[in-house]
Amino acid sequence: MKKLKNEKELLKKAIHFGMNYAQKRGVAQFEATDSHDDKVEYIYRLLVHDKVMQPLAGDQENLPNIRHKLAIWMAKQLGEI
């Protein structure tokens, strides 16, 4: 898995976008006490459920891969890839 040069920044943008997306759909209300990892996983599963992004293979579904997948997806949305 090739790391993106600005992966952390892309992940932050993906989380921000995902939180807004979930709240506008009315399916989630995020709290300040929610962990970063929980937000990442929830956003990934929501986007996969809504068929906004392709899911990872079952044996590759772990937190580092989910973070990377969200960063790649955000880069595509911003036209950086």
Secondary structure as UniProt FT lines:
FT   TURN            5..6
FT   HELIX           7..25
FT   TURN            32..33
FT   HELIX           36..49
FT   TURN            50..51
FT   HELIX           58..60
FT   HELIX           63..77
FT   TURN            78..79
//
